[in-house]
């Protein structure tokens, strides 16, 4: 492996690229793992009967779903031990813990996430947070912050306010800002008669949430996330891409772009240079659509590589925050974490080994044939050897070695849960 890396390093050096520096940089860029992959995005609130998921669905019944918050954390820790680089964990509000009695989402406090904060400090990682506007009786008709009923709308506004306070407490506990992402399921399955009023109500609701100036904006970093459609909102989504882009720009909030939330022929890498002309910061939800708006396990495909290449070519690493967002119950859930996060880290390294300067020089001098030729030749560079070296330096399994660790964990832990 060492010989393969030295040969690869020489090849990249011939293009003016420093493989050692790329490895160091790639390991230092944080990726936030999402807690909801471990339990199929169900959460742990006490509930009676089935609660509508708000357009969210994890399919499959692979053995070993986490049954408690402790098991979620156990699975996350196991996965993180197989993944190189700096990691964070992204927590949804309905993964709260109620040691002194259940409270509804409009009454959540930092104490309901104290165990998450203590666990994160023990592991030396940081947390991000999300209010949960789905999977709740007050979301069953498909509307939350844009709801026509003021009482329901105010319930969700208060939940959003509480989420910001929790995010600020997480930031104080960990010593780094907490990224707080707002996604709502609001919309309808078929043609609405009024697209205007719900969007007006949503803007006013967001304004009411963000009006709480007691929350430190340097600790709680607010983002709003759009969606193309969900199950039950195929025709009309209140918080569309256009809505969220305009809202973020006019209110000074961050914009979240989810790779799985656009038309299947629409990729987001071309949006980055346009958005970052005006947006202060973007949150990128790394996910994978298949045929329709969805969140599949991330793989090292062209869409993923193109997103990170675009960030590298614009030198925008300090203006984009990276988080995962997928949920698959048909495969080993810890394996899903490892596959997806390693793919994202791999794409970061791949981008850092892009000969951006030479490509731009070709383009500026009109040598577009050379530009295309070099882009093609980069696809067969000995990248795998550099990735293996990155994993070795991070003291995590190299190549397929992590699969054996996953299988052992499945046999000894996950299958004992059923």
N, C-alpha and C positions, 0 to 999 in steps of 0.2 A: 504493500500500500504506500509506503514512504517513497519507493522508487517511482511509482505511478504519479504521485503528487509532484515530485521534483520535475518529472518530464512535462506534466501539465503546466506547472509554474513557468517553465521555460517557454512553452508555447504562448502563454498569455503575455509574458514579458516581451515577446517579440512584437506584440501589438501595443506595448507601452502600458500594460495593465499589471498591477501588483496584486497577486493572488493572496499573499499574506494579509495585506491591508484590507482586501475585500472580505476575507474571513472574519477579521476582527470587527469590521463595521457591521457585517451581517449578524454577528452574535449579539451586538449591542442594541439592535432595534427591537423594542418590545412588541410582542403579539399577545393580545388578550384572549384567553380561552373562555368560552361561554359555558356557564354551569348547566344549562338546560339540555345539553346533549346527553348527560348521564342518566336522566330519568324521563326522556322523551317529551320534555317541555310540559310536564304536568304540574310541578310545584307541590308544595306540602301544606297548603291551607286545609283545615278541616272543612269538608263539604258533604252535602247530601245529594246523591245521584250524580248524573252527568252534567257538566257545565260546558256550554258551547265554547269552542276554542278560539273564536274570533278570527277565522281564516287560517288557523295554524293546525297542522296535522303531521304527526310523526307516524309513519306506517311501519308495520312489522312487530314481531314479538320475540326477538332474540333473547335467550336466557341472560339474566343478570342485571336487569334494570335496577338502578338505585332506588331503594324504598324509603330512605331517610336522608336528611340533609347531611348527616355524618357520612353516609355511604357515597353521596355525591362528592364530598370533599376527598374521601378515600380514593375514588376513581380518578379525580383530577390530579391528586398527588402522584398516583401511579403513572398516569399518562405523562405528566411533566417530567418525571424521571427518565423518560425515553425520548425527550425532545430537546434539541440544542437551543441555546440562546436565552435571552431575557424573556420571561413570561409574566403575564398578569392574569387575573381571573375576573370575568364579567358576571355579575350577580343580578338576577331579576328579583323584583320586589316580592313575588310570591314564593321565594325561597327563604322567607323570614322564619325565625324560630321563636316560639311563644312559651317560654319557661314559666311566665307568671300569668298565663291566660291569653286566649286568642283575642285579637282586635282586628277590625276590618282595615282595608287598605288606606282609608282616609285618616286612620289613627296610628299608623306605623311610626316608629321612632328609631333612632340609632341603636337603642338597646336591643332591638329585635335582630340586629345584625352584628352584635358584639362578638359572637363566636366566630363569624366569618373574619372579622378584623383581627382577632387574636390568632386565628389559624394562619392568616396571611403574614402576620408579623413573624410567627414561628418559622415559616418557610422563606421569609425574606422577599416576599413578592408584594405587589400592589393590587388593589381592587378597582374595578369600574362598576357602574350600577345602571339599572334600567327600571323605571316605573313599569308596572304591569297593568296594561289597559285591556287585557283580554282574559278569557277563562274566569268570568265572574258574572253573577246574576244581573248586575247592572250594565253588562255589555251584551246581553243575550239578543237584543234586537239589532245589533250591528252598529250602534253609535255610542260614543262615550263623551269626549270633549266637545263634540259638535251636536250633542243630543238636543232635541227640542224641549225636553223637560228640564227646567232649570235646576231642580233638586238633584237629578242624576248628573247633570253637567257639573254642578258645584261639588258633588262627591268626588268626581274625577279631578277637578281642579285642585281640591285639597290633597288628593293623593299625589299629584304632581309637585305641589309645594313641599309635602313631606319627603318626597324622593330627593329633592334638592338638599334638604337638611341632612338627610342620611348620607348623601354623597359628600357633603362638606365634612361630616364626621369621619367618614372613611379617609378622606384626604388628610385630615388632621392626625389620624391614627398612623398612617403609613408614611407621611412626610412627602408625598407626591400628589399632584392633582388627580382627582377622580373624574373620569369621563362619564357623563350622564346622558343617555340617549333616550329620546322620546319617539316612540312609534305607537300609533293608534290603529285599530282595525276598522275605523269608521268608513262606511260605504254601503252600497246596496247591490243586490244581485242583478236587477234589471233596470230599465230606463227610469231615472228619476224625473220628476216634473220640475224640481228646483235644485240646481247645482250651486246656486249662489249663496243661499242663506246658511247652509251647514258650514261652508268655508268661512263665512263671516263670523259665525259662532266659534269656529275653531281658532281663528286668529285672536278673537277676544279672550278665549279661554287660555291660550298660550300666554297672551299678554298678562292675564291675571296671575298665572303661575310665576312668570318671570319678574313680576312687580315686587317680589319680596327681596328688597335690597339688603336685608340682613345676612343673606347668604353670600359668601365671598366668591366672586366669579373667578378668581385666580385658583381657587381650590376645587370648585364645582364647575367643570367645563361642560356647558349645555350644548347639545346637538339635537336637531330634528331630522327624522328619517322618513323618506317617502316610500311608496309602494306602488307597483303597477296595478295589481289586483290580488285578492285572496279568495279563498273559498267562501262564497257568500257576498263578495264585493266585486264580482267580475265586470260589471258595467261602470260602476262609479266609485272611485276612491276619493274621499274628501282630502286627505293629506297626500296629494299627488306630487310628482317630481316638481312641476311648475310651482305649486303652492309652497312647498318646503324651500325651494330655491329662493323665491321672492321673500318669504318670511325670514329666512336666515339672513339675507342681505339687508333687509330693512330694519331688522331688530338687533343686528350684531351678534347673532348666534352662529354656532357651527352647523354645517350641513353634513348629514350622514348619507353616503352612497352605498347601497347594498348591491353587490354584483348579481344577486339573484332576484332583484326587484324590477327588472326591466323586460322589455319584449325580448324573446329569445334570439332575435337577430340584432339586438341592440347591445353593444358592449360599452363599458364605462370608461375605457382608457382614453377615448377621445374627449370625454367630458372634463378630464382633470385640468388640462391647460386652460380651458375656458373658465371653469369654476374658480380656479386659483388666481385668476386675474383680479377677482373681487373678494372672494371668500377668505377670511383670515385663516381658517383651518378646516380641514375635512376629516371626518371619521369614515374609514373604509371598512364596511362589513364584507369580509372575504367569504364568499359562498359560491355555489355553482348551480345555475339553472339547467334544467333538462326539458326542452320542448315548451315549457311554460314557466311563468314566474314561480320560483321555488328555491329551496335551500338544501342542496345535496352536499355530501362530503367533498371538500376541496381536493382537487388533484392538480398535478403539475402539467397543466395543459396550456394551450396558446393564450387563452383568455387571461389566465392568471399571470403568465409571463409578460404579456403586453401591458397589463396594469402597472406592474413594478418597473418595467422598462421605461414607461412614461414618467414615472416618478423620478427615476434616476436621470433621465435625459433633461428633466426640468429642475434637477437638484432640489426637490421638494420634500425630502425626507423629514425635515423638521416641521413641516406644515400638514402632515398627514398622520393620523392615528390609526393603528391597525387592530381589528378585532375579528374573531371568527363568528359566524352565525350559520349553523346548519344543524339538523337533527335527523338522525337515521336510526330507527329501531329495528332494522332488518339485519344489521351486522353487529359485531362486538363493539360496544359503545366506547370502550377505552381505545380500541383499535381505530375507531373513527376519529377520535381526538388526535391520535398520533399521526395517522395518514394526513389529515387536514393541516395540522400545524407544521409538520415537517415539510409538506408541500409549499406552504406559505413562506417558510424560512428558506427553502430551496429557491423559490422565485426571487426572493430578496437578494440572495447571493448571485443568482444568475444575472440579475439586473446590474449589480455592482461590478460585474465582469464584462459589461458592455463597452465597446470602444466608441463611446459617445463623441469624443473630440474628433476622431478620424472620420466618423460618419458625417458629422456636421461640416467638416472641411470638404469632403466630397460633395456634399449638397451645395455648399456656398460657391464652389467652383464649377458647378454644373456637371460634375462627374457622377451622374445618377446611376449609370451602369455599375460603376465601382461601388457605389453605396448599396445597391441591391445585392451585388455579389458578396460583399462583406457580411451583410445581414444573413445571407444564406450560409456562408462558411461558418459563422459563429454557432450555428445550430449543431454542428458536429465537432466542435472543440471538445477537448477532454474534460468537460465540466464535472462529470461524475467523480473523478479523482479529487477535485477540489472540495466537492461536497463531502466525500468520505473523510477528508482531512479536517474539515470543519467539525464533523461529528466526533472525531477522535479527540480534537482539542477541547471539545465541550464535555468530554467524558461520558458520552451517551453511546448506545449501540450503533455500530457502523453497518450500513447496508441493510440487509434483511435480518440481522441479528436480533432486532427488537421484537420480531414476530414470536420468537420462542418465549421471551419474557411475557408477552401478552397472553400466550397460550397457557403458561403456568399460572398467571393471575386468574384466568378464566376458570381453570380446573380447581384451583384452591380457594377462590373467593366468589367469583360471579355465579358459578353454578350452585353454590351453597345457598344462594338467595331464593331459589325456586322450590 
